[in-house]
Amino acid sequence: MVKRVLMIAFHFPPLRGSSGILRTLKFCRYLPEFGWEPIILTVHPRAYPSTGDDHRKDIANQAAVHRAFGLDASRHLSCMGHYPALLALPDRWASWTLGALPMGLHLIRKYRPAVIWSTYPIATAHLIGLGLERMSGLPWVADFRDPMTDVDYPPDPVTRRVFRWIEKEAVRKCNRAILTTAGAIADHRRRFPEVPASRFHLIENGYDEDNFLEAEAHPATRSDDGSRLVLVHSGIVYPSERDPTQLFAALAMLIRQGSLGHGDLHVILRATAHDEYLRPLIERYGIDDIVSLAPPLPYREALSEMLSADGLLILQAANCNNQIPAKLYEYLRTRRPILALTDPAGNTAAALRNAGIDTIAPLDSRDAIMQEISRFVALIRANDAPIASVDSVLAASRRSRTRELGALLDDVSSTT
């Protein structure tokens, strides 16, 4: 018998520019294979800062999508660029609760779901999940993905207190709390010792094989003559969590020493969302003929670019050691060499080593990056760079991850 799950997610098509869309979207696509019919509760597209058609065709035919009222405080409720902070607690889309709570109750009465599921990184989604759990009494699965709070995150103290309250209430009231890394689970068990350890469950991110098959059928055309190695970073470069300053310093020093020629390497930073921060850095280090900033691409074309690159780049600071970029799993699927500038003690480095990849250096160490770039380039030129093992790739498919979610939903619905 097919059961229904009410899925509360801010990140959903037609939102553009966030890899966070894919987790919910692919769960929706594959859940029917495991006996679950998804009912989507998301926000009206007006709330999105940018929209596009990249993923519309991926919305499963079986999924009923319902869009509730919601505004972006920074765009819809501001006067001359300013708006009351209260209107943006816990985030700029707090008004979504006004539409989502009544619509959610209506959907619960209409579809009779067996479980409620809500997903971060928009804190308002868990606030809605908390409200619907209280009003309906249905079991609730809170998909945290990554930790909501840290010692200095969110940076604003008032917002941090609100986030911590939502996080605490969600952990205590939900039936299962899903995290995407083992480090995040260990951190939550330490911070919430009063909660049964079994409440925390690991479901990592992944990749969708069908998307890659489509990308492979439309290979990217290289813009250069092939003489330079192309290293691609695809996605947002956060100034604090993915700061490439030491990478730029390493490239400049390698050129100055003569260890790296201007015609040896081309680093493409694709869709950084922070070009205005990165451009002056690139100019300061005099590496604008090696490092280029590139605009966003449609999703299929972005995958094609990854597949055609000589290598792929990960940037991850040590303050994110309990997180793994969702992009990592797509990188693994390409089976291209990966240069990971991340803390060797973090979860990202551990995932790469488990996949058979050891080309890793700390993001904040110029000298270590210099050494690893030289080694990485030499390995590629010798056709000896490590790539992800077949087993690690197969385990990371979205279908495999959804099988795990289906089993968790079965367990929650049968024991409550």
VEXDREN-2710 file (C-alpha; in Angstrom, 1 decimal):
% VEXDREN-2710
k/r/px/py/pz
1/MET/0.0/0.0/0.0
2/VAL/1.4/3.4/-1.0
3/LYS/1.7/5.9/1.9
4/ARG/2.0/9.7/1.6
5/VAL/4.6/12.0/3.1
6/LEU/4.1/15.8/3.3
7/MET/7.4/17.4/2.3
8/ILE/8.1/21.0/3.4
9/ALA/10.9/22.5/1.3
10/PHE/11.8/26.1/0.4
11/HIS/14.4/25.0/-2.2
12/PHE/12.3/23.7/-5.1
13/PRO/12.0/24.5/-8.8
14/PRO/11.8/27.1/-10.2
15/LEU/14.4/28.4/-7.8
16/ARG/17.7/28.8/-9.6
17/GLY/21.3/28.9/-8.3
18/SER/21.2/26.5/-5.3
19/SER/22.3/22.9/-5.2
20/GLY/20.0/22.5/-2.2
21/ILE/17.1/22.0/-4.7
22/LEU/18.4/18.6/-5.7
23/ARG/18.0/16.8/-2.4
24/THR/14.2/17.3/-2.2
25/LEU/13.7/17.1/-5.9
26/LYS/15.4/13.7/-6.2
27/PHE/13.7/12.3/-3.1
28/CYS/10.4/13.2/-4.8
29/ARG/11.4/11.5/-7.9
30/TYR/12.4/8.2/-6.4
31/LEU/10.2/7.9/-3.3
32/PRO/7.3/6.2/-5.3
33/GLU/9.7/3.3/-6.1
34/PHE/9.9/2.7/-2.4
35/GLY/6.2/2.9/-1.6
36/TRP/5.8/6.6/-0.8
37/GLU/3.9/9.3/-2.6
38/PRO/5.3/12.8/-1.9
39/ILE/3.1/15.8/-1.3
40/ILE/5.2/19.0/-1.7
41/LEU/4.6/22.1/0.3
42/THR/6.8/24.9/-0.9
43/VAL/6.7/28.7/-1.3
44/HIS/5.3/30.9/-4.1
45/PRO/8.0/31.6/-6.7
46/ARG/7.8/35.3/-6.0
47/ALA/9.9/34.6/-2.9
48/TYR/12.8/33.4/-4.9
49/PRO/15.6/35.8/-5.8
50/SER/16.2/34.1/-9.1
51/THR/14.1/31.6/-11.1
52/GLY/14.7/29.4/-14.1
53/ASP/13.5/26.2/-15.9
54/ASP/16.5/24.1/-15.3
55/HIS/14.8/21.5/-13.1
56/ARG/11.1/21.8/-13.9
57/LYS/11.1/18.7/-16.1
58/ASP/12.6/16.7/-13.2
59/ILE/9.5/17.2/-11.0
60/ALA/8.0/13.8/-10.7
61/ASN/4.6/13.2/-12.2
62/GLN/3.5/11.5/-9.0
63/ALA/4.3/14.6/-6.9
64/ALA/1.6/17.1/-6.0
65/VAL/3.2/20.5/-5.6
66/HIS/1.5/23.2/-3.6
67/ARG/2.9/26.7/-3.3
68/ALA/2.0/28.8/-0.2
69/PHE/2.1/32.6/0.2
70/GLY/5.5/33.9/1.1
71/LEU/7.6/37.0/0.6
72/ASP/11.3/37.9/0.7
73/ALA/11.6/40.6/3.3
74/SER/14.7/42.1/1.7
75/ARG/12.8/42.7/-1.6
76/HIS/9.1/42.9/-0.8
77/LEU/9.0/44.5/2.7
78/SER/11.9/47.0/2.6
79/CYS/11.8/50.7/2.2
80/MET/14.9/52.3/0.6
81/GLY/16.8/49.1/1.2
82/HIS/15.9/48.7/4.9
83/TYR/13.3/46.6/6.7
84/PRO/12.6/45.7/10.3
85/ALA/14.8/42.9/11.6
86/LEU/11.7/41.3/13.2
87/LEU/10.4/40.6/9.7
88/ALA/13.4/38.5/8.9
89/LEU/13.4/36.1/11.9
90/PRO/14.5/33.4/11.6
91/ASP/15.2/34.3/8.0
92/ARG/14.0/36.6/5.2
93/TRP/11.2/34.2/4.3
94/ALA/9.5/34.1/7.8
95/SER/6.2/35.3/6.1
96/TRP/6.1/31.8/4.5
97/THR/4.7/30.5/7.8
98/LEU/1.6/32.6/7.3
99/GLY/0.7/30.8/4.1
100/ALA/2.2/27.4/4.8
101/LEU/0.6/26.6/8.1
102/PRO/-3.0/26.8/6.9
103/MET/-2.2/25.2/3.6
104/GLY/-0.3/22.5/5.4
105/LEU/-3.3/21.7/7.6
106/HIS/-5.5/21.6/4.5
107/LEU/-3.1/19.2/2.8
108/ILE/-3.0/17.0/5.8
109/ARG/-6.8/16.8/5.9
110/LYS/-7.0/16.2/2.1
111/TYR/-4.2/13.7/1.6
112/ARG/-3.9/12.1/5.0
113/PRO/-0.1/11.8/5.0
114/ALA/1.5/9.3/7.3
115/VAL/4.6/11.5/8.0
116/ILE/5.6/15.1/7.9
117/TRP/9.2/15.9/6.5
118/SER/10.8/19.3/6.5
119/THR/14.2/20.3/5.3
120/TYR/16.8/23.0/6.1
121/PRO/18.8/25.2/5.1
122/ILE/15.9/27.7/5.4
123/ALA/15.0/27.7/9.1
124/THR/11.4/28.7/8.4
125/ALA/10.8/25.2/6.9
126/HIS/11.5/23.6/10.3
127/LEU/9.4/26.2/12.0
128/ILE/6.5/25.2/9.7
129/GLY/7.2/21.5/10.4
130/LEU/7.2/22.1/14.1
131/GLY/3.9/24.0/13.9
132/LEU/2.2/21.3/11.7
133/GLU/3.5/18.5/14.0
134/ARG/1.9/20.3/17.0
135/MET/-1.4/20.9/15.3
136/SER/-1.7/17.4/13.6
137/GLY/0.1/15.0/15.9
138/LEU/1.7/13.3/12.9
139/PRO/5.2/11.9/13.2
140/TRP/7.8/14.4/11.9
141/VAL/11.2/13.8/10.3
142/ALA/13.4/16.9/10.4
143/ASP/16.1/16.9/7.6
144/PHE/18.8/19.2/9.0
145/ARG/21.4/18.3/6.4
146/ASP/24.0/20.4/8.2
147/PRO/24.2/21.9/11.7
148/MET/21.9/24.9/12.0
149/THR/24.1/26.7/14.6
150/ASP/27.7/27.1/15.7
151/VAL/29.5/29.2/18.2
152/ASP/29.5/32.2/15.9
153/TYR/26.8/31.2/13.4
154/PRO/24.5/32.8/12.5
155/PRO/26.7/35.9/13.0
156/ASP/23.9/38.1/14.4
157/PRO/23.3/37.2/18.1
158/VAL/19.5/37.6/18.0
159/THR/19.2/35.4/14.9
160/ARG/21.5/32.9/16.5
161/ARG/19.2/32.7/19.6
162/VAL/16.2/32.1/17.3
163/PHE/18.0/29.5/15.3
164/ARG/19.0/27.7/18.5
165/TRP/15.5/27.7/19.8
166/ILE/14.1/26.2/16.5
167/GLU/17.0/23.7/16.4
168/LYS/16.4/22.6/20.0
169/GLU/12.6/22.3/19.6
170/ALA/13.0/20.4/16.3
171/VAL/15.5/17.9/17.8
172/ARG/13.3/17.3/20.8
173/LYS/9.9/17.1/19.0
174/CYS/10.8/15.3/15.8
175/ASN/10.8/11.5/15.5
176/ARG/14.0/11.4/13.5
177/ALA/16.6/14.0/12.8
178/ILE/18.5/13.5/9.5
179/LEU/22.1/14.8/9.1
180/THR/24.3/14.4/6.0
181/THR/27.7/13.6/7.7
182/ALA/28.9/11.4/10.5
183/GLY/30.6/14.4/12.1
184/ALA/27.3/16.3/12.3
185/ILE/25.6/13.4/13.9
186/ALA/28.3/13.1/16.5
187/ASP/28.1/16.9/17.2
188/HIS/24.3/16.7/17.7
189/ARG/24.6/13.7/20.0
190/ARG/27.1/15.7/22.1
191/ARG/25.0/18.8/22.2
192/PHE/21.7/17.1/22.9
193/PRO/22.6/14.3/25.4
194/GLU/19.0/14.1/26.6
195/VAL/17.8/13.0/23.2
196/PRO/18.1/9.3/22.3
197/ALA/21.1/8.7/20.1
198/SER/19.0/6.6/17.8
199/ARG/17.0/9.7/16.8
200/PHE/19.8/11.0/14.7
201/HIS/20.1/9.3/11.3
202/LEU/22.6/9.7/8.4
203/ILE/21.4/10.2/4.8
204/GLU/24.2/11.8/2.7
205/ASN/23.7/13.8/-0.4
206/GLY/24.3/12.3/-3.8
207/TYR/24.0/12.5/-7.6
208/ASP/21.4/11.5/-10.1
209/GLU/22.6/9.0/-12.8
210/ASP/20.0/10.2/-15.3
211/ASN/21.3/13.7/-15.2
212/PHE/24.8/12.5/-15.9
213/LEU/23.7/10.3/-18.8
214/GLU/22.0/13.3/-20.4
215/ALA/25.1/15.4/-19.8
216/GLU/27.3/12.8/-21.3
217/ALA/25.1/12.8/-24.4
218/HIS/25.8/16.5/-24.8
219/PRO/29.6/16.9/-24.1
220/ALA/30.9/20.3/-23.5
221/THR/33.2/22.0/-26.0
222/ARG/36.5/23.2/-24.6
223/SER/37.2/26.9/-25.3
224/ASP/41.0/26.5/-25.3
225/ASP/43.3/24.4/-27.5
226/GLY/43.8/21.7/-24.9
227/SER/47.3/22.6/-24.0
228/ARG/46.4/23.9/-20.6
229/LEU/45.0/21.7/-17.8
230/VAL/41.5/22.9/-16.9
231/LEU/40.6/22.9/-13.2
232/VAL/36.9/23.7/-12.5
233/HIS/35.2/24.8/-9.3
234/SER/31.5/24.6/-9.9
235/GLY/29.3/26.6/-7.4
236/ILE/29.3/29.3/-4.8
237/VAL/32.6/30.5/-3.3
238/TYR/31.7/31.8/0.2
239/PRO/34.2/34.4/1.4
240/SER/34.5/32.8/4.9
241/GLU/33.8/29.1/4.3
242/ARG/35.6/28.7/0.9
243/ASP/38.0/31.6/0.8
244/PRO/40.5/31.0/-2.0
245/THR/43.1/33.6/-0.9
246/GLN/45.8/31.1/-0.1
247/LEU/45.1/29.2/-3.3
248/PHE/45.7/32.5/-5.2
249/ALA/48.8/33.1/-3.2
250/ALA/50.1/29.6/-4.0
251/LEU/49.4/30.0/-7.7
252/ALA/51.2/33.4/-7.8
253/MET/54.2/31.9/-5.9
254/LEU/54.4/28.9/-8.2
255/ILE/54.5/31.2/-11.2
256/ARG/57.1/33.4/-9.6
257/GLN/59.3/30.4/-8.9
258/GLY/58.9/29.1/-12.4
259/SER/57.3/25.9/-11.2
260/LEU/54.1/26.7/-13.0
261/GLY/53.8/28.5/-16.4
262/HIS/51.1/30.8/-17.5
263/GLY/50.2/28.2/-20.2
264/ASP/50.1/25.2/-17.9
265/LEU/46.9/25.7/-16.0
266/HIS/43.5/27.3/-16.3
267/VAL/41.3/27.5/-13.1
268/ILE/37.7/28.2/-13.8
269/LEU/35.5/29.5/-10.9
270/ARG/32.0/28.9/-12.2
271/ALA/29.0/30.6/-10.7
272/THR/30.7/31.8/-7.5
273/ALA/27.9/34.3/-6.5
274/HIS/30.8/36.4/-5.1
275/ASP/32.6/37.7/-8.2
276/GLU/32.8/41.2/-6.7
277/TYR/34.9/39.8/-3.8
278/LEU/37.1/37.5/-5.9
279/ARG/37.9/39.8/-8.8
280/PRO/40.1/42.2/-6.8
281/LEU/41.9/39.2/-5.2
282/ILE/42.7/37.7/-8.6
283/GLU/44.0/41.1/-9.8
284/ARG/46.0/41.6/-6.6
285/TYR/47.9/38.3/-7.1
286/GLY/48.4/38.9/-10.8
287/ILE/46.8/35.6/-11.8
288/ASP/44.0/36.8/-14.1
289/ASP/45.5/34.9/-17.0
290/ILE/45.3/31.7/-15.0
291/VAL/42.1/32.1/-12.9
292/SER/38.8/33.2/-14.6
293/LEU/35.4/33.9/-13.2
294/ALA/32.6/32.3/-15.2
295/PRO/28.8/32.9/-15.1
296/PRO/26.3/30.3/-14.1
297/LEU/25.3/27.6/-16.6
298/PRO/22.1/25.5/-16.9
299/TYR/22.5/22.4/-14.8
300/ARG/23.1/19.9/-17.6
301/GLU/25.8/22.2/-19.1
302/ALA/27.4/22.5/-15.7
303/LEU/27.6/18.8/-15.4
304/SER/29.0/18.6/-19.0
305/GLU/31.7/21.0/-18.0
306/MET/32.7/18.9/-15.0
307/LEU/32.9/15.8/-17.2
308/SER/35.2/17.6/-19.7
309/ALA/37.5/19.2/-17.1
310/ASP/41.0/17.8/-16.5
311/GLY/40.3/18.2/-12.7
312/LEU/37.8/19.5/-10.3
313/LEU/38.4/21.8/-7.3
314/ILE/36.9/21.7/-3.8
315/LEU/37.2/24.6/-1.4
316/GLN/36.2/23.9/2.2
317/ALA/37.4/25.7/5.3
318/ALA/38.1/24.0/8.6
319/ASN/35.1/25.7/10.2
320/CYS/33.0/23.4/8.1
321/ASN/34.6/20.1/9.1
322/ASN/31.3/18.5/9.9
323/GLN/29.9/19.3/6.5
324/ILE/30.4/17.9/3.0
325/PRO/29.5/20.0/0.0
326/ALA/26.7/18.5/-2.0
327/LYS/28.8/19.1/-5.1
328/LEU/31.3/16.5/-3.9
329/TYR/29.0/13.6/-4.9
330/GLU/28.6/14.9/-8.4
331/TYR/32.4/15.3/-8.6
332/LEU/32.8/11.7/-7.5
333/ARG/30.4/10.6/-10.3
334/THR/32.4/12.3/-13.0
335/ARG/35.4/10.1/-12.1
336/ARG/37.7/13.0/-12.8
337/PRO/40.7/13.9/-10.6
338/ILE/39.8/16.0/-7.6
339/LEU/42.0/18.6/-5.9
340/ALA/40.5/19.1/-2.4
341/LEU/41.6/22.2/-0.5
342/THR/40.1/21.3/2.9
343/ASP/41.1/20.3/6.4
344/PRO/42.5/16.7/6.2
345/ALA/40.8/16.0/9.5
346/GLY/37.3/17.0/8.2
347/ASN/34.4/14.9/6.9
348/THR/35.0/16.0/3.3
349/ALA/38.6/14.8/3.3
350/ALA/37.4/11.5/4.9
351/ALA/34.8/11.0/2.2
352/LEU/37.4/11.5/-0.5
353/ARG/39.9/9.1/1.1
354/ASN/37.2/6.5/1.4
355/ALA/36.6/7.0/-2.3
356/GLY/40.3/6.5/-3.0
357/ILE/41.3/10.1/-3.5
358/ASP/44.3/11.6/-1.6
359/THR/45.0/14.8/-3.4
360/ILE/44.2/17.0/-0.4
361/ALA/45.7/20.1/1.2
362/PRO/44.5/22.6/3.9
363/LEU/42.7/25.6/2.4
364/ASP/44.5/28.0/4.7
365/SER/48.1/26.9/4.0
366/ARG/49.8/28.5/1.0
367/ASP/52.8/26.2/1.2
368/ALA/50.8/23.0/1.4
369/ILE/48.6/24.1/-1.5
370/MET/51.7/24.8/-3.6
371/GLN/53.1/21.3/-2.9
372/GLU/49.7/19.7/-3.7
373/ILE/49.1/21.7/-6.9
374/SER/52.5/20.6/-8.2
375/ARG/51.8/17.0/-7.3
376/PHE/48.3/17.1/-8.8
377/VAL/49.4/18.6/-12.1
378/ALA/52.2/16.0/-12.4
379/LEU/49.8/13.1/-11.6
380/ILE/47.3/14.3/-14.3
381/ARG/50.0/14.7/-16.9
382/ALA/51.3/11.2/-16.1
383/ASN/47.7/9.9/-16.3
384/ASP/48.1/8.6/-12.8
385/ALA/45.8/10.9/-10.7
386/PRO/43.4/9.0/-8.3
387/ILE/39.7/9.0/-9.2
388/ALA/36.7/7.8/-7.3
389/SER/36.3/4.0/-6.9
390/VAL/33.3/2.4/-8.7
391/ASP/31.8/1.3/-5.3
392/SER/31.9/4.8/-3.9
393/VAL/30.2/6.2/-6.9
394/LEU/27.4/3.6/-6.9
395/ALA/26.7/4.1/-3.2
396/ALA/26.2/7.8/-3.7
397/SER/23.4/7.7/-6.2
398/ARG/20.2/9.6/-5.4
399/ARG/18.2/6.4/-5.8
400/SER/20.3/4.7/-3.1
401/ARG/19.9/7.7/-0.8
402/THR/16.1/7.7/-1.4
403/ARG/16.0/4.0/-0.6
404/GLU/17.4/4.9/2.8
405/LEU/14.8/7.7/3.3
406/GLY/12.0/5.3/2.3
407/ALA/13.2/2.8/4.9
408/LEU/13.3/5.5/7.6
409/LEU/9.8/6.7/6.7
410/ASP/8.6/3.1/6.9
411/ASP/10.1/2.8/10.4
412/VAL/8.7/6.1/11.6
413/SER/5.2/5.4/10.3
414/SER/5.0/1.9/11.7
415/THR/6.3/2.7/15.2
416/THR/4.2/5.8/16.0
END
